[in-house]
């Protein structure tokens, strides 16, 4: 495979191997974390590793009050881990917890094999699934910022070899290390500039959507909760859906007509996960702003998941990090066909939520009805006097809002319509004085 800058930057992670690596998973449960929670987190890590293209060979767990500064796990447990790697012929060790650069370096020296953490696996998956220029740029930026403090002499040598012989051209280890460090810093600077240019393009697209006057609804949720399946079910978007984590990274927007006829823009987004790397959130902030700018969020939750409440909390944590926590949300418990009793209980525990199956279509009419009611509550009914020769204005009212009634008088057509704030502002010259902001129907 031809290397891209993104794949070159990955270095010694899981991507672009011609075989499926054998992985030992390591989880450490600190105070406040139950054994069940720690095991569930390792199960999710196993799914992440599988998505990245590797296989779990074994797992090791430990309970500690605090991480060891040198090995993260205790020295005795690190020795046990070494023996386990030899016994199962493991290629790589993946920690469920985030390692410091020093811990990672010490573990690799002791174990004699690559040691990475959950963050590196997620970055690897993003590298494999990145398709658009913006997502590739964001992902590479996050990955380089992650790798920079982890550059050491041995790591630099491996990275150089995988880049096609940089070490052959530049000599010894220390020189190679400094060359790689400068190269990464230059690449980070270029990616920052590229993202600023892409951000300007995204700002123009955002302003065009705002000028359309259509309400914006963004689908958010935990990875593999069924967000893309829901978008396809509602709009025939044709977005790729797979039963794997982070299958969708690129936002997709489609037009959707609600039961009353009013159109909205519906956008699918990248899924979230517990402990989503901060650097990844920072790099993808411009993409995730589609949630910040939305009028409403559809928060999709997998009703069949082992810990739906934990997934809700994880999504809300990321929403708060991108300043989208104040956007109103409609919680939708998906996959009710797989767990009907659990979905029923979850709806009872979360008043105002709905249960659906995006795969079978059950509950979609209820979802659209509730969403339409929620969006109408955000709009105002105004009366407009539209001259008979202004068919363009009448068309704009129908396009951007919901017409409640029309009557004719001698000078103009009187139209009562439900409009969003931006649409009402653009049509303000036609709004009848004394009826501005009236939200009655």
MIMIRO-759293 format. One record per residue (C-alpha): x, y, z. Coordinates in steps of 0.25 Angstrom, whole numbers. Example, Ala and Ser with C-alpha at 12.3 -4.5 7.8 and 13.67 -1.06 7.14 Angstrom:
% residues 2
<X: 49, Y: -18, Z: 31>;
<X: 55, Y: -4, Z: 29>;
//
This chain:
% residues 441
<X: 0, Y: 0, Z: 0>;
<X: 5, Y: 14, Z: -3>;
<X: 8, Y: 22, Z: 9>;
<X: 0, Y: 35, Z: 12>;
<X: 5, Y: 45, Z: 22>;
<X: -5, Y: 40, Z: 31>;
<X: 0, Y: 25, Z: 30>;
<X: 14, Y: 30, Z: 31>;
<X: 11, Y: 37, Z: 44>;
<X: 5, Y: 25, Z: 50>;
<X: 19, Y: 18, Z: 52>;
<X: 18, Y: 5, Z: 61>;
<X: 3, Y: 4, Z: 63>;
<X: -7, Y: -6, Z: 57>;
<X: -10, Y: 0, Z: 44>;
<X: -4, Y: -5, Z: 30>;
<X: 0, Y: -19, Z: 36>;
<X: -1, Y: -30, Z: 26>;
<X: -5, Y: -39, Z: 38>;
<X: -14, Y: -38, Z: 50>;
<X: -6, Y: -36, Z: 62>;
<X: -8, Y: -43, Z: 75>;
<X: -11, Y: -34, Z: 86>;
<X: -10, Y: -35, Z: 101>;
<X: -20, Y: -25, Z: 108>;
<X: -17, Y: -19, Z: 121>;
<X: -27, Y: -12, Z: 130>;
<X: -25, Y: -6, Z: 144>;
<X: -37, Y: -3, Z: 153>;
<X: -35, Y: 9, Z: 162>;
<X: -43, Y: 13, Z: 174>;
<X: -58, Y: 15, Z: 170>;
<X: -57, Y: 6, Z: 159>;
<X: -64, Y: -8, Z: 161>;
<X: -59, Y: -21, Z: 155>;
<X: -71, Y: -21, Z: 146>;
<X: -68, Y: -8, Z: 140>;
<X: -53, Y: -11, Z: 138>;
<X: -57, Y: -23, Z: 131>;
<X: -67, Y: -16, Z: 122>;
<X: -57, Y: -6, Z: 119>;
<X: -47, Y: -17, Z: 114>;
<X: -58, Y: -23, Z: 106>;
<X: -60, Y: -10, Z: 99>;
<X: -45, Y: -9, Z: 97>;
<X: -45, Y: -23, Z: 91>;
<X: -55, Y: -18, Z: 81>;
<X: -47, Y: -6, Z: 78>;
<X: -35, Y: -15, Z: 76>;
<X: -43, Y: -24, Z: 67>;
<X: -48, Y: -12, Z: 59>;
<X: -33, Y: -7, Z: 57>;
<X: -30, Y: -21, Z: 51>;
<X: -24, Y: -29, Z: 62>;
<X: -28, Y: -41, Z: 71>;
<X: -28, Y: -42, Z: 86>;
<X: -19, Y: -53, Z: 91>;
<X: -20, Y: -51, Z: 106>;
<X: -24, Y: -40, Z: 116>;
<X: -18, Y: -36, Z: 130>;
<X: -25, Y: -28, Z: 141>;
<X: -20, Y: -22, Z: 154>;
<X: -26, Y: -13, Z: 165>;
<X: -18, Y: -2, Z: 170>;
<X: -20, Y: 11, Z: 178>;
<X: -11, Y: 19, Z: 168>;
<X: -3, Y: 16, Z: 156>;
<X: 12, Y: 13, Z: 157>;
<X: 20, Y: 24, Z: 152>;
<X: 30, Y: 15, Z: 145>;
<X: 21, Y: 3, Z: 140>;
<X: 7, Y: 8, Z: 142>;
<X: 4, Y: -6, Z: 148>;
<X: 13, Y: -11, Z: 159>;
<X: 27, Y: -16, Z: 156>;
<X: 22, Y: -31, Z: 160>;
<X: 10, Y: -29, Z: 150>;
<X: 19, Y: -24, Z: 139>;
<X: 28, Y: -36, Z: 141>;
<X: 16, Y: -45, Z: 140>;
<X: 11, Y: -38, Z: 128>;
<X: 25, Y: -41, Z: 121>;
<X: 23, Y: -56, Z: 124>;
<X: 9, Y: -55, Z: 119>;
<X: 13, Y: -49, Z: 106>;
<X: 24, Y: -60, Z: 104>;
<X: 14, Y: -70, Z: 107>;
<X: 3, Y: -66, Z: 96>;
<X: 14, Y: -60, Z: 86>;
<X: 8, Y: -46, Z: 87>;
<X: 12, Y: -35, Z: 77>;
<X: 7, Y: -23, Z: 85>;
<X: 2, Y: -20, Z: 98>;
<X: -10, Y: -10, Z: 99>;
<X: -14, Y: -3, Z: 112>;
<X: -28, Y: 1, Z: 115>;
<X: -22, Y: 13, Z: 122>;
<X: -14, Y: 25, Z: 117>;
<X: 1, Y: 23, Z: 118>;
<X: 11, Y: 34, Z: 120>;
<X: 22, Y: 34, Z: 110>;
<X: 32, Y: 30, Z: 121>;
<X: 23, Y: 18, Z: 125>;
<X: 21, Y: 14, Z: 111>;
<X: 36, Y: 14, Z: 108>;
<X: 39, Y: 6, Z: 121>;
<X: 29, Y: -4, Z: 118>;
<X: 34, Y: -6, Z: 104>;
<X: 48, Y: -8, Z: 109>;
<X: 44, Y: -18, Z: 119>;
<X: 34, Y: -26, Z: 110>;
<X: 42, Y: -26, Z: 98>;
<X: 30, Y: -22, Z: 89>;
<X: 21, Y: -10, Z: 86>;
<X: 13, Y: -5, Z: 97>;
<X: 2, Y: 5, Z: 94>;
<X: -11, Y: 10, Z: 101>;
<X: -26, Y: 12, Z: 97>;
<X: -23, Y: 26, Z: 91>;
<X: -13, Y: 20, Z: 81>;
<X: -24, Y: 9, Z: 77>;
<X: -35, Y: 20, Z: 75>;
<X: -25, Y: 28, Z: 67>;
<X: -22, Y: 16, Z: 58>;
<X: -36, Y: 13, Z: 55>;
<X: -38, Y: 28, Z: 51>;
<X: -27, Y: 27, Z: 42>;
<X: -33, Y: 15, Z: 35>;
<X: -47, Y: 21, Z: 34>;
<X: -43, Y: 35, Z: 30>;
<X: -48, Y: 38, Z: 16>;
<X: -50, Y: 53, Z: 14>;
<X: -38, Y: 63, Z: 13>;
<X: -43, Y: 69, Z: 26>;
<X: -44, Y: 57, Z: 34>;
<X: -31, Y: 52, Z: 30>;
<X: -25, Y: 65, Z: 33>;
<X: -31, Y: 65, Z: 47>;
<X: -27, Y: 51, Z: 50>;
<X: -13, Y: 52, Z: 46>;
<X: -12, Y: 65, Z: 54>;
<X: -17, Y: 58, Z: 67>;
<X: -8, Y: 46, Z: 64>;
<X: 5, Y: 55, Z: 62>;
<X: 2, Y: 62, Z: 75>;
<X: 0, Y: 49, Z: 82>;
<X: 13, Y: 43, Z: 77>;
<X: 22, Y: 56, Z: 78>;
<X: 25, Y: 54, Z: 93>;
<X: 27, Y: 39, Z: 91>;
<X: 38, Y: 41, Z: 82>;
<X: 51, Y: 34, Z: 87>;
<X: 63, Y: 28, Z: 81>;
<X: 58, Y: 14, Z: 79>;
<X: 44, Y: 19, Z: 75>;
<X: 51, Y: 29, Z: 65>;
<X: 59, Y: 18, Z: 59>;
<X: 46, Y: 9, Z: 56>;
<X: 38, Y: 21, Z: 51>;
<X: 50, Y: 25, Z: 42>;
<X: 50, Y: 11, Z: 36>;
<X: 36, Y: 10, Z: 34>;
<X: 36, Y: 24, Z: 26>;
<X: 46, Y: 18, Z: 16>;
<X: 60, Y: 19, Z: 21>;
<X: 61, Y: 33, Z: 28>;
<X: 71, Y: 26, Z: 37>;
<X: 80, Y: 22, Z: 25>;
<X: 80, Y: 37, Z: 20>;
<X: 82, Y: 44, Z: 33>;
<X: 91, Y: 35, Z: 42>;
<X: 91, Y: 32, Z: 57>;
<X: 80, Y: 31, Z: 67>;
<X: 81, Y: 45, Z: 73>;
<X: 81, Y: 52, Z: 60>;
<X: 70, Y: 43, Z: 55>;
<X: 62, Y: 47, Z: 67>;
<X: 64, Y: 62, Z: 65>;
<X: 61, Y: 60, Z: 50>;
<X: 48, Y: 53, Z: 53>;
<X: 44, Y: 63, Z: 64>;
<X: 46, Y: 75, Z: 54>;
<X: 39, Y: 68, Z: 43>;
<X: 27, Y: 65, Z: 52>;
<X: 27, Y: 80, Z: 57>;
<X: 27, Y: 85, Z: 43>;
<X: 16, Y: 75, Z: 39>;
<X: 7, Y: 80, Z: 51>;
<X: 9, Y: 94, Z: 47>;
<X: 5, Y: 91, Z: 33>;
<X: -7, Y: 83, Z: 37>;
<X: -11, Y: 95, Z: 46>;
<X: -11, Y: 104, Z: 34>;
<X: -19, Y: 94, Z: 26>;
<X: -29, Y: 93, Z: 36>;
<X: -31, Y: 108, Z: 37>;
<X: -34, Y: 108, Z: 22>;
<X: -43, Y: 97, Z: 23>;
<X: -50, Y: 104, Z: 35>;
<X: -53, Y: 116, Z: 26>;
<X: -59, Y: 107, Z: 16>;
<X: -68, Y: 100, Z: 27>;
<X: -72, Y: 114, Z: 32>;
<X: -77, Y: 118, Z: 18>;
<X: -85, Y: 105, Z: 18>;
<X: -91, Y: 107, Z: 31>;
<X: -95, Y: 122, Z: 28>;
<X: -102, Y: 116, Z: 15>;
<X: -109, Y: 106, Z: 24>;
<X: -113, Y: 117, Z: 33>;
<X: -118, Y: 126, Z: 22>;
<X: -127, Y: 115, Z: 17>;
<X: -135, Y: 117, Z: 29>;
<X: -137, Y: 102, Z: 32>;
<X: -136, Y: 96, Z: 46>;
<X: -123, Y: 88, Z: 48>;
<X: -124, Y: 75, Z: 55>;
<X: -111, Y: 67, Z: 58>;
<X: -111, Y: 52, Z: 62>;
<X: -101, Y: 49, Z: 73>;
<X: -98, Y: 37, Z: 81>;
<X: -88, Y: 26, Z: 85>;
<X: -81, Y: 19, Z: 74>;
<X: -89, Y: 8, Z: 68>;
<X: -102, Y: 12, Z: 74>;
<X: -108, Y: 13, Z: 61>;
<X: -107, Y: 27, Z: 57>;
<X: -104, Y: 25, Z: 42>;
<X: -115, Y: 14, Z: 41>;
<X: -125, Y: 24, Z: 47>;
<X: -121, Y: 35, Z: 36>;
<X: -123, Y: 25, Z: 25>;
<X: -136, Y: 20, Z: 31>;
<X: -141, Y: 35, Z: 31>;
<X: -135, Y: 40, Z: 18>;
<X: -130, Y: 29, Z: 10>;
<X: -116, Y: 35, Z: 11>;
<X: -109, Y: 23, Z: 7>;
<X: -98, Y: 25, Z: 17>;
<X: -89, Y: 12, Z: 20>;
<X: -94, Y: 5, Z: 32>;
<X: -85, Y: -6, Z: 39>;
<X: -86, Y: -13, Z: 52>;
<X: -72, Y: -7, Z: 56>;
<X: -67, Y: 4, Z: 64>;
<X: -65, Y: 18, Z: 58>;
<X: -70, Y: 13, Z: 44>;
<X: -75, Y: 28, Z: 42>;
<X: -65, Y: 39, Z: 43>;
<X: -70, Y: 49, Z: 32>;
<X: -82, Y: 57, Z: 35>;
<X: -94, Y: 55, Z: 25>;
<X: -105, Y: 64, Z: 24>;
<X: -119, Y: 61, Z: 17>;
<X: -132, Y: 69, Z: 16>;
<X: -144, Y: 63, Z: 24>;
<X: -158, Y: 66, Z: 24>;
<X: -165, Y: 65, Z: 37>;
<X: -180, Y: 60, Z: 38>;
<X: -185, Y: 75, Z: 37>;
<X: -178, Y: 77, Z: 24>;
<X: -167, Y: 86, Z: 30>;
<X: -153, Y: 82, Z: 25>;
<X: -141, Y: 81, Z: 34>;
<X: -126, Y: 78, Z: 32>;
<X: -122, Y: 65, Z: 38>;
<X: -107, Y: 62, Z: 40>;
<X: -100, Y: 49, Z: 45>;
<X: -87, Y: 51, Z: 53>;
<X: -76, Y: 43, Z: 58>;
<X: -79, Y: 34, Z: 69>;
<X: -73, Y: 36, Z: 83>;
<X: -67, Y: 27, Z: 93>;
<X: -63, Y: 27, Z: 108>;
<X: -50, Y: 34, Z: 110>;
<X: -50, Y: 39, Z: 96>;
<X: -36, Y: 45, Z: 95>;
<X: -36, Y: 60, Z: 97>;
<X: -26, Y: 63, Z: 86>;
<X: -36, Y: 56, Z: 76>;
<X: -47, Y: 65, Z: 81>;
<X: -38, Y: 77, Z: 80>;
<X: -34, Y: 73, Z: 66>;
<X: -49, Y: 69, Z: 61>;
<X: -55, Y: 82, Z: 68>;
<X: -58, Y: 88, Z: 55>;
<X: -65, Y: 76, Z: 50>;
<X: -72, Y: 74, Z: 63>;
<X: -77, Y: 88, Z: 63>;
<X: -89, Y: 83, Z: 55>;
<X: -95, Y: 79, Z: 68>;
<X: -92, Y: 92, Z: 75>;
<X: -99, Y: 100, Z: 64>;
<X: -111, Y: 90, Z: 64>;
<X: -125, Y: 95, Z: 68>;
<X: -127, Y: 81, Z: 73>;
<X: -120, Y: 68, Z: 76>;
<X: -125, Y: 54, Z: 74>;
<X: -117, Y: 46, Z: 84>;
<X: -117, Y: 32, Z: 80>;
<X: -114, Y: 21, Z: 91>;
<X: -112, Y: 6, Z: 89>;
<X: -123, Y: 0, Z: 97>;
<X: -117, Y: -13, Z: 96>;
<X: -103, Y: -8, Z: 102>;
<X: -98, Y: -13, Z: 115>;
<X: -97, Y: 1, Z: 121>;
<X: -107, Y: 11, Z: 114>;
<X: -106, Y: 21, Z: 125>;
<X: -90, Y: 21, Z: 124>;
<X: -91, Y: 23, Z: 109>;
<X: -101, Y: 35, Z: 111>;
<X: -91, Y: 41, Z: 121>;
<X: -79, Y: 39, Z: 112>;
<X: -87, Y: 46, Z: 100>;
<X: -91, Y: 57, Z: 109>;
<X: -76, Y: 59, Z: 114>;
<X: -72, Y: 61, Z: 100>;
<X: -83, Y: 70, Z: 97>;
<X: -79, Y: 79, Z: 109>;
<X: -65, Y: 79, Z: 104>;
<X: -69, Y: 85, Z: 91>;
<X: -79, Y: 95, Z: 97>;
<X: -92, Y: 87, Z: 92>;
<X: -97, Y: 83, Z: 105>;
<X: -108, Y: 94, Z: 105>;
<X: -114, Y: 90, Z: 91>;
<X: -127, Y: 83, Z: 95>;
<X: -127, Y: 68, Z: 92>;
<X: -137, Y: 57, Z: 90>;
<X: -132, Y: 43, Z: 95>;
<X: -135, Y: 32, Z: 86>;
<X: -133, Y: 18, Z: 90>;
<X: -130, Y: 10, Z: 78>;
<X: -129, Y: -5, Z: 75>;
<X: -142, Y: -7, Z: 83>;
<X: -144, Y: -20, Z: 75>;
<X: -132, Y: -26, Z: 81>;
<X: -136, Y: -22, Z: 96>;
<X: -150, Y: -19, Z: 96>;
<X: -152, Y: -20, Z: 112>;
<X: -139, Y: -11, Z: 114>;
<X: -144, Y: -1, Z: 104>;
<X: -157, Y: 0, Z: 111>;
<X: -150, Y: 2, Z: 124>;
<X: -141, Y: 12, Z: 119>;
<X: -152, Y: 21, Z: 113>;
<X: -159, Y: 20, Z: 127>;
<X: -146, Y: 25, Z: 134>;
<X: -144, Y: 36, Z: 124>;
<X: -158, Y: 43, Z: 122>;
<X: -159, Y: 50, Z: 108>;
<X: -150, Y: 39, Z: 101>;
<X: -155, Y: 30, Z: 91>;
<X: -151, Y: 15, Z: 87>;
<X: -149, Y: 11, Z: 73>;
<X: -142, Y: 1, Z: 64>;
<X: -135, Y: 8, Z: 52>;
<X: -133, Y: -5, Z: 46>;
<X: -148, Y: -10, Z: 45>;
<X: -154, Y: 4, Z: 45>;
<X: -162, Y: 2, Z: 58>;
<X: -164, Y: 15, Z: 66>;
<X: -159, Y: 24, Z: 55>;
<X: -173, Y: 31, Z: 53>;
<X: -173, Y: 34, Z: 68>;
<X: -159, Y: 39, Z: 67>;
<X: -163, Y: 49, Z: 56>;
<X: -175, Y: 53, Z: 63>;
<X: -168, Y: 57, Z: 76>;
<X: -157, Y: 64, Z: 68>;
<X: -167, Y: 72, Z: 61>;
<X: -174, Y: 76, Z: 73>;
<X: -161, Y: 80, Z: 80>;
<X: -156, Y: 88, Z: 68>;
<X: -169, Y: 95, Z: 67>;
<X: -168, Y: 100, Z: 82>;
<X: -155, Y: 107, Z: 77>;
<X: -162, Y: 115, Z: 66>;
<X: -172, Y: 126, Z: 66>;
<X: -185, Y: 128, Z: 58>;
<X: -185, Y: 141, Z: 51>;
<X: -195, Y: 147, Z: 41>;
<X: -189, Y: 153, Z: 28>;
<X: -195, Y: 162, Z: 18>;
<X: -190, Y: 157, Z: 4>;
<X: -193, Y: 165, Z: -8>;
<X: -199, Y: 156, Z: -19>;
<X: -187, Y: 159, Z: -29>;
<X: -177, Y: 153, Z: -19>;
<X: -178, Y: 139, Z: -21>;
<X: -164, Y: 137, Z: -17>;
<X: -167, Y: 142, Z: -3>;
<X: -179, Y: 132, Z: -2>;
<X: -169, Y: 121, Z: -7>;
<X: -159, Y: 125, Z: 3>;
<X: -170, Y: 124, Z: 14>;
<X: -174, Y: 110, Z: 10>;
<X: -159, Y: 106, Z: 8>;
<X: -154, Y: 111, Z: 22>;
<X: -166, Y: 109, Z: 31>;
<X: -180, Y: 103, Z: 33>;
<X: -192, Y: 110, Z: 28>;
<X: -203, Y: 110, Z: 38>;
<X: -214, Y: 118, Z: 29>;
<X: -215, Y: 127, Z: 18>;
<X: -226, Y: 138, Z: 15>;
<X: -228, Y: 148, Z: 4>;
<X: -230, Y: 163, Z: 5>;
<X: -231, Y: 174, Z: -5>;
<X: -216, Y: 178, Z: -4>;
<X: -208, Y: 165, Z: -1>;
<X: -209, Y: 150, Z: 3>;
<X: -209, Y: 149, Z: 19>;
<X: -201, Y: 137, Z: 23>;
<X: -200, Y: 132, Z: 37>;
<X: -187, Y: 123, Z: 38>;
<X: -178, Y: 117, Z: 48>;
<X: -164, Y: 122, Z: 45>;
<X: -151, Y: 121, Z: 52>;
<X: -144, Y: 133, Z: 57>;
<X: -134, Y: 135, Z: 45>;
<X: -146, Y: 133, Z: 35>;
<X: -155, Y: 143, Z: 42>;
<X: -143, Y: 153, Z: 42>;
<X: -141, Y: 151, Z: 27>;
<X: -156, Y: 153, Z: 25>;
<X: -158, Y: 164, Z: 35>;
<X: -162, Y: 174, Z: 25>;
<X: -175, Y: 166, Z: 22>;
<X: -178, Y: 163, Z: 36>;
<X: -191, Y: 170, Z: 41>;
<X: -188, Y: 179, Z: 53>;
<X: -194, Y: 175, Z: 66>;
<X: -192, Y: 160, Z: 62>;
<X: -177, Y: 159, Z: 64>;
<X: -173, Y: 148, Z: 73>;
<X: -187, Y: 143, Z: 75>;
<X: -185, Y: 128, Z: 78>;
<X: -200, Y: 124, Z: 78>;
<X: -206, Y: 115, Z: 67>;
//
